[in-house]
Structures are given as C-alpha cells and as structure tokens.
Amino acid sequence: MTVRRRLERLQRSVGGLPPPGQLDLVVAVPVGCGMADDLPPGVHLNADGRVATVVFEGAGPDAAVTAGLEARLVRSGRVVITHP
C-alpha cells in the first residue's frame, strides 16, 4: 500500500479537518481566576484559533457572547463555564 493510499484511507476514516473558524472548546472564566491567566475581560483565542477563552466580570458571561461562540463550535465541541 502506498503512502498516498494510506493517507486517503485515514482521511476517510477521520472525516477530514473542520473548516477554519470553527471552535473545539469555549471556556468561560471569571476575572482573577487562575485559569484566566491575567487576561482582561473579553474573548481570547489560543494560537491556533480552536479554543476560545471568555473572561468575564460578575456572576456569569454575557449570554450573547457565549451564544455567538457556541454557533461556531464543531459538532463534538464543548462549552465549560466556571463560576467564582
């Protein structure tokens, strides 16, 4: 079996990569939480743009912000919200 044929088989079994702009994970953390990494309030993407960190003030993240990010999740994506 050639390398090309192996790659084609692998791509069929995995289903390929999701399109650009899709998110794998959305994490919402309060300001000052250790997971916030001293980030200011707002939405921050990791280096490859697949994980969004929402840093919020108050009791919880803005519903409009999280709804917009949830719309960009891949089918197997998850949302994690931590509270103070």
N, C-alpha and C positions, 0 to 999 in steps of 0.2 A: 504494500500500500504506500502510495506516495505521500509526501508531507502535505501537498495541496489537498488531496482527498481526505486526509485526517482532519485538516482544518475545516473543510466543508462539513464533515460529519459532526465535528464539535460545534460549529455554528448552528447547525440544525437542531442539535440536542439542547443547546443552551438558549436558543431563540434570539441570539444577537444582543447587542447593547441597546439600552433605551436611548431615545433621541436626546439631543442636547437640551438643556434647560429643565430636565426632569430631576426630581429630588428623591433620594433614598430615605432621608431621615430629616425630621424637623424637631428640634429640641428647644423648648421654651424654658428659660431660667430667670429668676429674679436678679435684679442688680445687686451686686455684692456677694452673690453666691459663689462658692469656689469654682463651680463649673462655668461661670460667666467669664473667667479669665480676665477680669478688669476691663471688659468691653463696655462701651457706653450703650445706653438703651437704643434699640433698633434691630434690624435684621442683618446678620453677618453670614456670609457663605464661606465654606472652607476652600482650600486651594483648588480643588478640582470641581467645585460648584455643586457637589452632590449632597452636601449636608448643610442645612440652614439652622443657625442658632438665633433664636429670638430672645433678646434681653429686654425684660420689661420691668416697669416700676408699678407698685401697687399690688392688688390681690391676684391679678392674672393678666395674661397677654390680651391685646386687643383682638376681638373676635374677627374683625375684618382682615387683619394681617394674617392670622392663622388660617382663615378660610382661603385666602389667596394662595398661600403656600401649600395647603392641602390639595388644591386643584392641580398643583404641579407634581404631586407625588406619583411615583411609579406604582403599579398595581400592588406590589409587595411592600411599599413604603410604610413607615410608621411615624406617628407623632407622639412625642414624650413631653409632658408638661410637669415641671417641678414647682412646688409652692413654697413660699417662705415659712 
